[in-house]
Amino acid sequence: MTAGNSSCMFYDIHLKLLIGRPFDGPFGHGEAGEQMSPRKSESRDRMVLSAAALLREYGASATSIDRVLAHSGAPRGSVYHYFPGGRAQLIEEALALAADFLTELIESAMQVDDPVAAVDAFFRLWRDRLVESGFRAGCPIVAVAVETNDDAPQLARSAAAVFARWQEALTAFLVRHGLTEERSRRLGAFMIAAVEGAVIMCRAERSTAPIEAAAAEIHDLLLHALRDRPGAESGPRP
């Protein structure tokens, strides 16, 4: 295998772990690549995608310009041409990309009629991503949120906005299934905290046990919440 082919394969593997499906963008002509980013420039797209994948695996502080260039194969001269704001702009755009795709995954999981099955599927999705990556890939939003980023405080604000967006999506989903606005908002926040905390524990322990335990508790909690909702005669099946 040539060095170029090896680099392309490594790149595609990381992107698959980021978005949960193969990517045919810079090194191909698939629909996923067209959906993920406008074709302003192949180099620009590759750098944003690589930064998002590196955030998920290595964290924000380790996602340097040099590392993004090495991972993406983009020419060094393109960095400040496409990202005049430097590393902070690149990280922020990668964060936005990851947020959009993770939000899409949440919203897709919430499409089924059975809300408990939907939440179970959401936890399984994260479990599968952990296993597929050998427990190396976490959440890129958490990677930004847990670091101080004093030189770029807007990154923490962006991460907070993503969490709020997810909570709103889960709140609306639970309200549609008959829970009150207040209860739905609390449960939405709790589900996000549970899955994110479980992902961190799974990576540390190299085990799926924490996310399986969190999923089981959320499953039972949601069953009880739905059974106790106003006007409910019977809840969904366990």
C-alpha positions as a Markdown table, in Angstrom:
| # | Residue | x | y | z |
|---|---|---|---|---|
| 1 | Met | 0.0 | 0.0 | 0.0 |
| 2 | Thr | 1.4 | 3.4 | -0.9 |
| 3 | Ala | 1.8 | 6.2 | 1.6 |
| 4 | Gly | -0.9 | 8.2 | -0.2 |
| 5 | Asn | -3.4 | 5.3 | -0.1 |
| 6 | Ser | -2.6 | 4.7 | 3.6 |
| 7 | Ser | -3.3 | 8.4 | 4.4 |
| 8 | Cys | -6.6 | 8.3 | 2.5 |
| 9 | Met | -7.7 | 5.1 | 4.3 |
| 10 | Phe | -6.8 | 6.6 | 7.7 |
| 11 | Tyr | -8.7 | 9.8 | 6.8 |
| 12 | Asp | -11.8 | 7.9 | 5.7 |
| 13 | Ile | -11.8 | 5.7 | 8.9 |
| 14 | His | -11.7 | 8.8 | 11.1 |
| 15 | Leu | -14.5 | 10.4 | 9.2 |
| 16 | Lys | -16.6 | 7.3 | 9.4 |
| 17 | Leu | -16.2 | 7.3 | 13.2 |
| 18 | Leu | -17.2 | 11.0 | 13.2 |
| 19 | Ile | -20.4 | 10.8 | 11.2 |
| 20 | Gly | -21.3 | 7.2 | 11.5 |
| 21 | Arg | -21.2 | 6.4 | 7.8 |
| 22 | Pro | -18.6 | 6.2 | 5.0 |
| 23 | Phe | -17.5 | 9.5 | 3.6 |
| 24 | Asp | -16.8 | 9.9 | -0.2 |
| 25 | Gly | -15.9 | 13.6 | -0.2 |
| 26 | Pro | -12.4 | 14.8 | -0.8 |
| 27 | Phe | -11.3 | 11.3 | -2.0 |
| 28 | Gly | -14.5 | 10.5 | -3.9 |
| 29 | His | -17.7 | 11.8 | -5.2 |
| 30 | Gly | -20.4 | 10.6 | -2.8 |
| 31 | Glu | -23.5 | 12.3 | -1.7 |
| 32 | Ala | -22.4 | 12.4 | 1.9 |
| 33 | Gly | -19.5 | 14.7 | 1.1 |
| 34 | Glu | -21.8 | 17.1 | -0.7 |
| 35 | Gln | -24.1 | 17.2 | 2.3 |
| 36 | Met | -21.4 | 17.7 | 4.9 |
| 37 | Ser | -19.8 | 20.8 | 3.5 |
| 38 | Pro | -20.1 | 23.2 | 0.5 |
| 39 | Arg | -17.5 | 22.5 | -2.1 |
| 40 | Lys | -15.7 | 25.9 | -1.6 |
| 41 | Ser | -12.4 | 24.1 | -1.7 |
| 42 | Glu | -11.3 | 20.5 | -1.3 |
| 43 | Ser | -8.4 | 21.6 | 1.0 |
| 44 | Arg | -10.8 | 23.6 | 3.2 |
| 45 | Asp | -13.3 | 20.8 | 3.5 |
| 46 | Arg | -10.6 | 18.3 | 4.4 |
| 47 | Met | -9.2 | 20.5 | 7.1 |
| 48 | Val | -12.6 | 21.1 | 8.8 |
| 49 | Leu | -13.5 | 17.4 | 8.6 |
| 50 | Ser | -10.1 | 16.4 | 9.9 |
| 51 | Ala | -10.3 | 18.9 | 12.8 |
| 52 | Ala | -13.7 | 17.5 | 13.7 |
| 53 | Ala | -12.4 | 13.9 | 13.7 |
| 54 | Leu | -9.3 | 14.9 | 15.7 |
| 55 | Leu | -11.4 | 16.8 | 18.3 |
| 56 | Arg | -13.4 | 13.7 | 18.9 |
| 57 | Glu | -10.3 | 11.5 | 19.5 |
| 58 | Tyr | -7.7 | 13.8 | 20.9 |
| 59 | Gly | -9.5 | 16.8 | 22.4 |
| 60 | Ala | -9.3 | 20.5 | 21.6 |
| 61 | Ser | -5.8 | 21.4 | 22.9 |
| 62 | Ala | -4.2 | 18.6 | 20.9 |
| 63 | Thr | -6.0 | 19.6 | 17.7 |
| 64 | Ser | -3.3 | 21.9 | 16.4 |
| 65 | Ile | -2.9 | 23.3 | 12.9 |
| 66 | Asp | 0.1 | 21.0 | 12.3 |
| 67 | Arg | -1.9 | 18.0 | 13.3 |
| 68 | Val | -4.8 | 19.0 | 11.1 |
| 69 | Leu | -2.5 | 19.5 | 8.1 |
| 70 | Ala | -0.9 | 16.1 | 8.7 |
| 71 | His | -4.2 | 14.4 | 9.1 |
| 72 | Ser | -5.9 | 16.0 | 6.1 |
| 73 | Gly | -3.0 | 16.3 | 3.7 |
| 74 | Ala | -4.0 | 19.9 | 3.0 |
| 75 | Pro | -1.2 | 22.3 | 2.0 |
| 76 | Arg | 0.2 | 24.6 | 4.7 |
| 77 | Gly | -0.3 | 27.7 | 2.7 |
| 78 | Ser | -4.1 | 27.2 | 2.7 |
| 79 | Val | -4.6 | 27.6 | 6.4 |
| 80 | Tyr | -4.8 | 31.4 | 6.8 |
| 81 | His | -6.2 | 31.7 | 3.3 |
| 82 | Tyr | -9.4 | 29.8 | 4.3 |
| 83 | Phe | -9.2 | 30.4 | 8.1 |
| 84 | Pro | -8.0 | 34.0 | 8.7 |
| 85 | Gly | -9.0 | 33.5 | 12.3 |
| 86 | Gly | -6.4 | 30.8 | 12.6 |
| 87 | Arg | -6.8 | 27.7 | 14.8 |
| 88 | Ala | -9.8 | 29.1 | 16.8 |
| 89 | Gln | -11.8 | 29.6 | 13.6 |
| 90 | Leu | -10.9 | 26.1 | 12.4 |
| 91 | Ile | -11.9 | 24.6 | 15.7 |
| 92 | Glu | -15.2 | 26.5 | 15.7 |
| 93 | Glu | -16.1 | 25.4 | 12.2 |
| 94 | Ala | -15.3 | 21.8 | 13.1 |
| 95 | Leu | -17.4 | 22.1 | 16.2 |
| 96 | Ala | -20.3 | 23.4 | 14.1 |
| 97 | Leu | -19.9 | 20.5 | 11.6 |
| 98 | Ala | -19.8 | 17.9 | 14.4 |
| 99 | Ala | -22.8 | 19.5 | 16.1 |
| 100 | Asp | -24.9 | 19.4 | 13.0 |
| 101 | Phe | -24.2 | 15.7 | 12.4 |
| 102 | Leu | -24.7 | 14.7 | 16.0 |
| 103 | Thr | -28.0 | 16.7 | 16.1 |
| 104 | Glu | -29.1 | 14.8 | 13.0 |
| 105 | Leu | -28.3 | 11.5 | 14.7 |
| 106 | Ile | -30.4 | 12.6 | 17.7 |
| 107 | Glu | -33.3 | 13.7 | 15.6 |
| 108 | Ser | -33.2 | 10.5 | 13.5 |
| 109 | Ala | -33.3 | 8.4 | 16.6 |
| 110 | Met | -36.4 | 10.3 | 17.8 |
| 111 | Gln | -38.5 | 9.5 | 14.7 |
| 112 | Val | -39.9 | 6.2 | 16.0 |
| 113 | Asp | -43.4 | 6.1 | 17.6 |
| 114 | Asp | -42.2 | 4.5 | 20.8 |
| 115 | Pro | -40.3 | 7.1 | 22.8 |
| 116 | Val | -38.5 | 4.5 | 25.0 |
| 117 | Ala | -37.4 | 2.6 | 21.9 |
| 118 | Ala | -36.1 | 5.9 | 20.5 |
| 119 | Val | -34.0 | 6.7 | 23.6 |
| 120 | Asp | -32.7 | 3.1 | 23.7 |
| 121 | Ala | -31.6 | 3.5 | 20.1 |
| 122 | Phe | -29.8 | 6.7 | 20.9 |
| 123 | Phe | -27.8 | 5.1 | 23.6 |
| 124 | Arg | -27.0 | 2.1 | 21.4 |
| 125 | Leu | -25.8 | 4.5 | 18.7 |
| 126 | Trp | -23.2 | 5.9 | 21.1 |
| 127 | Arg | -22.3 | 2.4 | 22.4 |
| 128 | Asp | -21.7 | 1.3 | 18.8 |
| 129 | Arg | -19.5 | 4.3 | 18.0 |
| 130 | Leu | -17.3 | 3.6 | 21.1 |
| 131 | Val | -16.9 | -0.1 | 20.1 |
| 132 | Glu | -16.1 | 0.7 | 16.5 |
| 133 | Ser | -13.4 | 3.2 | 17.5 |
| 134 | Gly | -11.8 | 0.9 | 20.1 |
| 135 | Phe | -13.0 | 3.4 | 22.8 |
| 136 | Arg | -10.8 | 6.2 | 21.2 |
| 137 | Ala | -13.6 | 8.4 | 19.9 |
| 138 | Gly | -15.7 | 10.5 | 22.2 |
| 139 | Cys | -17.9 | 13.6 | 21.8 |
| 140 | Pro | -16.2 | 16.5 | 20.0 |
| 141 | Ile | -18.5 | 18.9 | 21.8 |
| 142 | Val | -17.4 | 17.7 | 25.2 |
| 143 | Ala | -13.8 | 17.9 | 24.0 |
| 144 | Val | -14.2 | 21.6 | 23.6 |
| 145 | Ala | -16.4 | 22.2 | 26.6 |
| 146 | Val | -14.1 | 20.7 | 29.2 |
| 147 | Glu | -11.1 | 22.9 | 28.2 |
| 148 | Thr | -10.7 | 26.5 | 29.3 |
| 149 | Asn | -9.8 | 28.0 | 25.9 |
| 150 | Asp | -8.9 | 31.3 | 27.4 |
| 151 | Asp | -7.6 | 32.5 | 24.0 |
| 152 | Ala | -10.9 | 31.6 | 22.4 |
| 153 | Pro | -13.8 | 31.9 | 24.9 |
| 154 | Gln | -16.3 | 31.7 | 22.0 |
| 155 | Leu | -15.6 | 28.0 | 21.8 |
| 156 | Ala | -17.1 | 27.3 | 25.2 |
| 157 | Arg | -20.1 | 29.4 | 24.2 |
| 158 | Ser | -20.5 | 27.4 | 21.0 |
| 159 | Ala | -20.4 | 24.2 | 23.0 |
| 160 | Ala | -23.0 | 25.4 | 25.4 |
| 161 | Ala | -25.2 | 26.4 | 22.5 |
| 162 | Val | -24.9 | 22.9 | 21.1 |
| 163 | Phe | -26.0 | 21.3 | 24.4 |
| 164 | Ala | -28.9 | 23.7 | 24.6 |
| 165 | Arg | -29.9 | 22.7 | 21.0 |
| 166 | Trp | -29.9 | 19.0 | 22.0 |
| 167 | Gln | -31.9 | 19.7 | 25.1 |
| 168 | Glu | -34.5 | 21.6 | 23.1 |
| 169 | Ala | -34.7 | 18.7 | 20.6 |
| 170 | Leu | -35.2 | 16.2 | 23.4 |
| 171 | Thr | -37.6 | 18.5 | 25.2 |
| 172 | Ala | -39.8 | 18.9 | 22.2 |
| 173 | Phe | -39.7 | 15.1 | 21.6 |
| 174 | Leu | -40.9 | 14.3 | 25.1 |
| 175 | Val | -43.6 | 17.0 | 25.1 |
| 176 | Arg | -45.0 | 15.4 | 21.9 |
| 177 | His | -45.3 | 12.2 | 23.9 |
| 178 | Gly | -47.4 | 13.8 | 26.6 |
| 179 | Leu | -44.9 | 14.9 | 29.3 |
| 180 | Thr | -45.1 | 18.4 | 30.7 |
| 181 | Glu | -42.7 | 21.1 | 29.4 |
| 182 | Glu | -40.9 | 21.3 | 32.8 |
| 183 | Arg | -40.4 | 17.5 | 33.1 |
| 184 | Ser | -39.4 | 17.2 | 29.5 |
| 185 | Arg | -36.7 | 19.8 | 29.9 |
| 186 | Arg | -35.3 | 18.2 | 33.0 |
| 187 | Leu | -35.3 | 14.7 | 31.4 |
| 188 | Gly | -33.7 | 16.1 | 28.3 |
| 189 | Ala | -30.8 | 17.7 | 30.3 |
| 190 | Phe | -30.4 | 14.5 | 32.3 |
| 191 | Met | -30.2 | 12.3 | 29.2 |
| 192 | Ile | -27.5 | 14.4 | 27.7 |
| 193 | Ala | -25.6 | 14.4 | 30.9 |
| 194 | Ala | -26.0 | 10.7 | 31.3 |
| 195 | Val | -24.8 | 9.8 | 27.8 |
| 196 | Glu | -21.9 | 12.2 | 27.8 |
| 197 | Gly | -20.7 | 11.1 | 31.2 |
| 198 | Ala | -21.1 | 7.5 | 30.3 |
| 199 | Val | -19.0 | 8.0 | 27.1 |
| 200 | Ile | -16.2 | 9.5 | 29.1 |
| 201 | Met | -16.3 | 6.6 | 31.6 |
| 202 | Cys | -16.4 | 4.0 | 28.8 |
| 203 | Arg | -13.3 | 5.5 | 27.2 |
| 204 | Ala | -11.5 | 5.5 | 30.6 |
| 205 | Glu | -12.5 | 1.9 | 31.4 |
| 206 | Arg | -12.4 | 0.6 | 27.8 |
| 207 | Ser | -15.7 | -1.0 | 28.5 |
| 208 | Thr | -19.3 | -0.5 | 27.5 |
| 209 | Ala | -20.6 | -1.2 | 31.0 |
| 210 | Pro | -21.1 | 2.5 | 32.0 |
| 211 | Ile | -23.2 | 3.4 | 28.9 |
| 212 | Glu | -25.2 | 0.1 | 29.3 |
| 213 | Ala | -25.9 | 1.0 | 32.9 |
| 214 | Ala | -26.9 | 4.5 | 32.0 |
| 215 | Ala | -29.1 | 3.3 | 29.2 |
| 216 | Ala | -30.9 | 0.8 | 31.5 |
| 217 | Glu | -31.6 | 3.5 | 34.2 |
| 218 | Ile | -32.8 | 6.0 | 31.6 |
| 219 | His | -35.0 | 3.3 | 30.1 |
| 220 | Asp | -36.7 | 2.6 | 33.4 |
| 221 | Leu | -37.0 | 6.3 | 34.3 |
| 222 | Leu | -38.6 | 7.2 | 31.0 |
| 223 | Leu | -41.1 | 4.3 | 31.4 |
| 224 | His | -42.2 | 5.6 | 34.8 |
| 225 | Ala | -42.4 | 9.2 | 33.5 |
| 226 | Leu | -44.6 | 8.2 | 30.6 |
| 227 | Arg | -46.9 | 6.0 | 32.8 |
| 228 | Asp | -47.3 | 8.9 | 35.2 |
| 229 | Arg | -48.0 | 11.5 | 32.5 |
| 230 | Pro | -51.4 | 13.4 | 32.7 |
| 231 | Gly | -54.1 | 11.3 | 31.1 |
| 232 | Ala | -52.0 | 8.2 | 30.4 |
| 233 | Glu | -53.9 | 4.9 | 30.7 |
| 234 | Ser | -50.9 | 2.7 | 30.1 |
| 235 | Gly | -47.2 | 3.3 | 29.3 |
| 236 | Pro | -45.1 | 1.8 | 26.6 |
| 237 | Arg | -43.9 | -1.7 | 26.9 |
| 238 | Pro | -40.7 | -2.3 | 29.0 |
